[in-house]
Amino acid sequence: MEFSSKLLENAVYEMSQLPGIGKRTALRLVLHLLRQPETQTQHLVKALGTLREDVKFCKKCHSISDVEVCDICSNPNRIQDIVCVVEDIRDVMAIESTSQYRGLYHVLGGKISPMDGIGPQDLKIHTLVEKVKSGTIKELIFALSATMEGDTTNFYIYKQLEGVEVKIATIARGIGVNDELEYADEVTLGRSIINRIPFENALKSS
């Protein structure tokens, strides 16, 4: 792709670094921004800059937050002794959109994936295990995507909690194998949460 402007080329290159954005889509987006009023582009730049500088991670669940403890963790109406384990904030948003879950969350920040160089030490697993071992959690719900990496992560956490008095469940497999949670429709995801099954049962059927 030939560019008549180095400034344009650099902007397209940076835009194309975003996931799912190819060079042609990046060019279309950059040209769209150039056609908009300058103030609109400045608002976008400011929003991204402020996000990068001021974003926090909840000290309880590790989800993205504006304050030290996110709105979900600080909500007294949430069920405090049920924790849903998810990969990232996209999964929190997906589950929240179902209005079927009223417990808390624990955001791991990814899944165990040796192929990508991601091990247990790279995720928020240690803090989850500590939280459960403290005795304040009655039920843990695994809500990672039905992939090999998701299943590996579930099993690793399960083994770390052997002998600990806690109910461990996993969402029902209404979510197709290899499907990511964020793309599941709200009804299917909601039913998967409600109809969760003991994790031991999932091990036997796998």
PAMAR-56088 format. One record per residue (C-alpha): residue number from 1; residue in one letter; x, y, z. Coordinates in pm, 1 decimal, decimal comma. Layout:
<padrens>
+-----+------+----------+----------+----------+
: pos : code :     east :    north :       up :
+-----+------+----------+----------+----------+
: NUM :    a :        X :        Y :        Z :
...
+-----+------+----------+----------+----------+
</padrens>
This chain:
<padrens>
+-----+------+----------+----------+----------+
: pos : code :     east :    north :       up :
+-----+------+----------+----------+----------+
:   1 :    m :      0,0 :      0,0 :      0,0 :
:   2 :    e :    155,9 :    327,7 :   -118,5 :
:   3 :    f :    100,2 :    647,3 :     82,0 :
:   4 :    s :    129,6 :   1005,3 :    -35,4 :
:   5 :    s :    191,1 :   1119,6 :    321,9 :
:   6 :    k :    426,2 :    984,9 :    585,6 :
:   7 :    l :    193,0 :   1124,0 :    854,7 :
:   8 :    l :    -96,0 :    928,2 :    705,7 :
:   9 :    e :    117,4 :    613,6 :    677,0 :
:  10 :    n :    223,2 :    635,8 :   1042,5 :
:  11 :    a :   -135,6 :    687,5 :   1160,5 :
:  12 :    v :   -258,2 :    390,2 :    953,9 :
:  13 :    y :     23,5 :    172,4 :   1086,6 :
:  14 :    e :    -59,9 :    253,3 :   1450,6 :
:  15 :    m :   -432,1 :    199,0 :   1390,9 :
:  16 :    s :   -363,2 :   -137,0 :   1225,4 :
:  17 :    q :   -193,3 :   -259,1 :   1544,6 :
:  18 :    l :   -536,8 :   -288,1 :   1707,2 :
:  19 :    p :   -683,6 :   -642,9 :   1710,0 :
:  20 :    g :   -904,1 :   -719,8 :   1411,4 :
:  21 :    i :   -797,5 :   -406,2 :   1223,4 :
:  22 :    g :   -621,7 :   -462,5 :    890,6 :
:  23 :    k :   -442,8 :   -197,8 :    684,2 :
:  24 :    r :   -746,7 :   -117,2 :    468,4 :
:  25 :    t :   -980,1 :    -82,2 :    766,4 :
:  26 :    a :   -717,0 :    126,9 :    944,6 :
:  27 :    l :   -694,8 :    357,2 :    641,5 :
:  28 :    r :  -1073,3 :    395,6 :    633,6 :
:  29 :    l :  -1082,9 :    484,6 :   1004,2 :
:  30 :    v :   -798,8 :    735,4 :    977,8 :
:  31 :    l :   -958,5 :    905,7 :    677,3 :
:  32 :    h :  -1288,5 :    916,6 :    866,8 :
:  33 :    l :  -1115,9 :   1093,4 :   1156,8 :
:  34 :    l :   -962,4 :   1344,7 :    915,9 :
:  35 :    r :  -1307,9 :   1428,9 :    779,6 :
:  36 :    q :  -1449,4 :   1493,3 :   1127,5 :
:  37 :    p :  -1423,9 :   1827,4 :   1308,8 :
:  38 :    e :  -1086,3 :   1862,9 :   1476,5 :
:  39 :    t :  -1250,4 :   1885,9 :   1820,5 :
:  40 :    q :  -1399,1 :   1537,0 :   1780,0 :
:  41 :    t :  -1056,9 :   1387,5 :   1711,0 :
:  42 :    q :   -915,1 :   1578,3 :   2007,3 :
:  43 :    h :  -1189,7 :   1434,1 :   2231,3 :
:  44 :    l :  -1092,5 :   1083,1 :   2119,6 :
:  45 :    v :   -723,3 :   1146,0 :   2181,7 :
:  46 :    k :   -799,9 :   1294,4 :   2524,3 :
:  47 :    a :  -1027,2 :   1003,7 :   2621,2 :
:  48 :    l :   -761,2 :    746,9 :   2526,6 :
:  49 :    g :   -487,5 :    942,5 :   2703,9 :
:  50 :    t :   -693,8 :    980,5 :   3020,7 :
:  51 :    l :   -783,9 :    609,8 :   3012,1 :
:  52 :    r :   -418,7 :    509,7 :   2985,5 :
:  53 :    e :   -303,2 :    745,6 :   3259,3 :
:  54 :    d :   -585,3 :    719,0 :   3513,2 :
:  55 :    v :   -729,9 :    367,7 :   3474,8 :
:  56 :    k :   -715,2 :    150,5 :   3785,3 :
:  57 :    f :   -767,4 :   -216,6 :   3856,9 :
:  58 :    c :  -1001,0 :   -308,1 :   4140,6 :
:  59 :    k :   -791,7 :   -430,9 :   4433,8 :
:  60 :    k :  -1052,8 :   -695,9 :   4512,6 :
:  61 :    c :  -1149,6 :   -847,9 :   4175,1 :
:  62 :    h :   -882,9 :   -698,7 :   3940,5 :
:  63 :    s :  -1142,4 :   -565,5 :   3695,9 :
:  64 :    i :  -1093,5 :   -227,4 :   3528,2 :
:  65 :    s :  -1220,4 :     52,4 :   3750,5 :
:  66 :    d :  -1210,8 :    428,6 :   3807,7 :
:  67 :    v :  -1153,8 :    380,3 :   4181,0 :
:  68 :    e :   -968,1 :    135,8 :   4407,4 :
:  69 :    v :  -1274,8 :    -84,9 :   4460,6 :
:  70 :    c :  -1509,8 :   -122,1 :   4163,0 :
:  71 :    d :  -1885,3 :    -58,8 :   4176,0 :
:  72 :    i :  -1965,1 :   -431,4 :   4174,2 :
:  73 :    c :  -1736,7 :   -521,6 :   4464,9 :
:  74 :    s :  -1854,3 :   -223,0 :   4670,3 :
:  75 :    n :  -2225,1 :   -291,5 :   4608,4 :
:  76 :    p :  -2376,4 :   -420,3 :   4936,5 :
:  77 :    n :  -2661,2 :   -581,2 :   4741,3 :
:  78 :    r :  -2429,2 :   -826,9 :   4567,6 :
:  79 :    i :  -2389,8 :  -1178,6 :   4709,2 :
:  80 :    q :  -2051,8 :  -1158,3 :   4877,4 :
:  81 :    d :  -1968,2 :  -1529,6 :   4909,6 :
:  82 :    i :  -2014,6 :  -1634,5 :   4545,2 :
:  83 :    v :  -1733,1 :  -1553,0 :   4302,8 :
:  84 :    c :  -1742,3 :  -1597,2 :   3926,1 :
:  85 :    v :  -1398,4 :  -1650,0 :   3769,1 :
:  86 :    v :  -1358,2 :  -1484,4 :   3427,6 :
:  87 :    e :  -1080,6 :  -1399,4 :   3185,9 :
:  88 :    d :  -1126,3 :  -1023,2 :   3151,8 :
:  89 :    i :  -1370,3 :   -733,6 :   3180,0 :
:  90 :    r :  -1543,0 :   -827,5 :   2852,6 :
:  91 :    d :  -1670,5 :  -1142,1 :   3023,7 :
:  92 :    v :  -1785,7 :   -941,8 :   3326,6 :
:  93 :    m :  -1984,2 :   -716,2 :   3093,4 :
:  94 :    a :  -2128,9 :  -1014,8 :   2905,9 :
:  95 :    i :  -2247,8 :  -1184,6 :   3226,0 :
:  96 :    e :  -2380,2 :   -859,6 :   3373,7 :
:  97 :    s :  -2590,2 :   -803,8 :   3059,9 :
:  98 :    t :  -2783,8 :  -1123,9 :   3137,4 :
:  99 :    s :  -2909,9 :   -987,4 :   3474,6 :
: 100 :    q :  -2895,8 :  -1349,3 :   3601,1 :
: 101 :    y :  -2594,8 :  -1325,0 :   3832,5 :
: 102 :    r :  -2571,4 :  -1125,5 :   4155,6 :
: 103 :    g :  -2243,0 :  -1247,2 :   4301,9 :
: 104 :    l :  -1892,3 :  -1104,4 :   4270,1 :
: 105 :    y :  -1617,4 :  -1163,9 :   4012,8 :
: 106 :    h :  -1250,0 :  -1246,7 :   3997,0 :
: 107 :    v :  -1075,0 :  -1136,1 :   3677,2 :
: 108 :    l :   -772,2 :  -1351,5 :   3594,8 :
: 109 :    g :   -637,3 :  -1129,9 :   3318,5 :
: 110 :    g :   -607,0 :  -1416,1 :   3070,5 :
: 111 :    k :   -583,5 :  -1795,4 :   3046,5 :
: 112 :    i :   -296,1 :  -2038,5 :   3088,3 :
: 113 :    s :   -145,6 :  -2082,4 :   2742,8 :
: 114 :    p :    204,4 :  -2234,1 :   2719,0 :
: 115 :    m :    205,0 :  -2173,6 :   2341,4 :
: 116 :    d :    178,6 :  -1799,7 :   2411,5 :
: 117 :    g :    418,9 :  -1810,5 :   2703,8 :
: 118 :    i :    142,9 :  -1747,4 :   2960,8 :
: 119 :    g :    175,8 :  -1948,5 :   3280,3 :
: 120 :    p :    -14,6 :  -1945,6 :   3611,6 :
: 121 :    q :    231,6 :  -1692,4 :   3751,9 :
: 122 :    d :    124,3 :  -1442,8 :   3483,6 :
: 123 :    l :   -241,4 :  -1447,4 :   3593,9 :
: 124 :    k :   -430,0 :  -1339,6 :   3906,8 :
: 125 :    i :   -458,2 :  -1698,6 :   4028,8 :
: 126 :    h :   -260,4 :  -1664,1 :   4351,6 :
: 127 :    t :   -490,8 :  -1391,8 :   4485,8 :
: 128 :    l :   -795,9 :  -1604,4 :   4396,9 :
: 129 :    v :   -658,5 :  -1905,1 :   4585,1 :
: 130 :    e :   -579,8 :  -1685,1 :   4885,7 :
: 131 :    k :   -929,3 :  -1537,7 :   4874,9 :
: 132 :    v :  -1091,0 :  -1882,7 :   4877,0 :
: 133 :    k :   -860,3 :  -2017,4 :   5147,1 :
: 134 :    s :   -953,3 :  -1724,4 :   5371,3 :
: 135 :    g :  -1290,9 :  -1895,6 :   5415,9 :
: 136 :    t :  -1508,8 :  -1606,4 :   5299,0 :
: 137 :    i :  -1611,5 :  -1774,7 :   4971,5 :
: 138 :    k :  -1877,8 :  -2048,7 :   4964,8 :
: 139 :    e :  -1899,4 :  -2103,9 :   4588,6 :
: 140 :    l :  -1662,5 :  -2053,3 :   4297,4 :
: 141 :    i :  -1802,5 :  -2050,1 :   3942,4 :
: 142 :    f :  -1564,9 :  -2110,5 :   3652,3 :
: 143 :    a :  -1683,6 :  -1900,9 :   3357,4 :
: 144 :    l :  -1388,1 :  -1922,2 :   3121,8 :
: 145 :    s :  -1443,7 :  -1992,4 :   2753,7 :
: 146 :    a :  -1479,5 :  -2356,5 :   2646,7 :
: 147 :    t :  -1133,9 :  -2379,7 :   2491,0 :
: 148 :    m :   -832,5 :  -2595,0 :   2572,7 :
: 149 :    e :   -673,0 :  -2295,3 :   2745,7 :
: 150 :    g :   -989,2 :  -2225,5 :   2943,3 :
: 151 :    d :  -1021,7 :  -2587,7 :   3053,6 :
: 152 :    t :   -652,1 :  -2601,2 :   3147,4 :
: 153 :    t :   -689,5 :  -2289,1 :   3360,8 :
: 154 :    n :  -1002,1 :  -2424,4 :   3531,8 :
: 155 :    f :   -826,7 :  -2752,8 :   3613,5 :
: 156 :    y :   -516,1 :  -2578,4 :   3745,7 :
: 157 :    i :   -721,7 :  -2364,7 :   3986,0 :
: 158 :    y :   -926,7 :  -2669,3 :   4087,0 :
: 159 :    k :   -609,2 :  -2858,5 :   4181,4 :
: 160 :    q :   -480,2 :  -2560,2 :   4379,4 :
: 161 :    l :   -796,2 :  -2573,1 :   4589,7 :
: 162 :    e :   -795,2 :  -2945,1 :   4669,3 :
: 163 :    g :   -891,4 :  -2997,7 :   5030,7 :
: 164 :    v :  -1043,0 :  -2649,7 :   5069,0 :
: 165 :    e :  -1405,4 :  -2632,4 :   5180,3 :
: 166 :    v :  -1562,2 :  -2453,9 :   4883,0 :
: 167 :    k :  -1822,4 :  -2550,5 :   4623,7 :
: 168 :    i :  -1671,9 :  -2535,0 :   4273,9 :
: 169 :    a :  -1900,9 :  -2517,4 :   3972,7 :
: 170 :    t :  -1867,1 :  -2441,9 :   3603,5 :
: 171 :    i :  -2116,1 :  -2281,5 :   3368,3 :
: 172 :    a :  -2331,2 :  -2529,7 :   3176,3 :
: 173 :    r :  -2203,0 :  -2599,0 :   2827,1 :
: 174 :    g :  -2478,0 :  -2414,3 :   2648,2 :
: 175 :    i :  -2176,3 :  -2221,7 :   2527,9 :
: 176 :    g :  -2028,9 :  -2408,8 :   2233,2 :
: 177 :    v :  -1681,7 :  -2557,7 :   2250,6 :
: 178 :    n :  -1415,2 :  -2304,3 :   2140,9 :
: 179 :    d :  -1666,7 :  -2019,4 :   2179,0 :
: 180 :    e :  -1561,8 :  -1705,0 :   2362,6 :
: 181 :    l :  -1796,1 :  -1588,6 :   2638,6 :
: 182 :    e :  -1828,3 :  -1232,9 :   2508,5 :
: 183 :    y :  -1989,8 :  -1354,0 :   2182,1 :
: 184 :    a :  -2256,3 :  -1570,2 :   2345,7 :
: 185 :    d :  -2611,2 :  -1437,8 :   2332,3 :
: 186 :    e :  -2753,6 :  -1313,8 :   2662,1 :
: 187 :    v :  -3018,8 :  -1584,7 :   2695,6 :
: 188 :    t :  -2774,4 :  -1872,8 :   2640,9 :
: 189 :    l :  -2515,8 :  -1718,9 :   2873,6 :
: 190 :    g :  -2777,1 :  -1646,3 :   3140,3 :
: 191 :    r :  -2902,1 :  -2005,3 :   3131,9 :
: 192 :    s :  -2545,0 :  -2133,3 :   3149,7 :
: 193 :    i :  -2492,5 :  -1938,5 :   3471,7 :
: 194 :    i :  -2822,8 :  -2050,4 :   3627,3 :
: 195 :    n :  -2774,5 :  -2415,4 :   3525,9 :
: 196 :    r :  -2412,0 :  -2435,8 :   3636,9 :
: 197 :    i :  -2287,6 :  -2781,1 :   3729,0 :
: 198 :    p :  -2029,7 :  -2911,8 :   3980,6 :
: 199 :    f :  -1683,5 :  -2891,1 :   3826,2 :
: 200 :    e :  -1620,7 :  -3259,1 :   3909,3 :
: 201 :    n :  -1907,1 :  -3350,8 :   3673,5 :
: 202 :    a :  -1747,9 :  -3149,8 :   3395,4 :
: 203 :    l :  -1421,8 :  -3338,2 :   3447,4 :
: 204 :    k :  -1597,0 :  -3674,8 :   3413,2 :
: 205 :    s :  -1768,0 :  -3574,9 :   3088,5 :
: 206 :    s :  -1456,9 :  -3430,2 :   2925,5 :
+-----+------+----------+----------+----------+
</padrens>
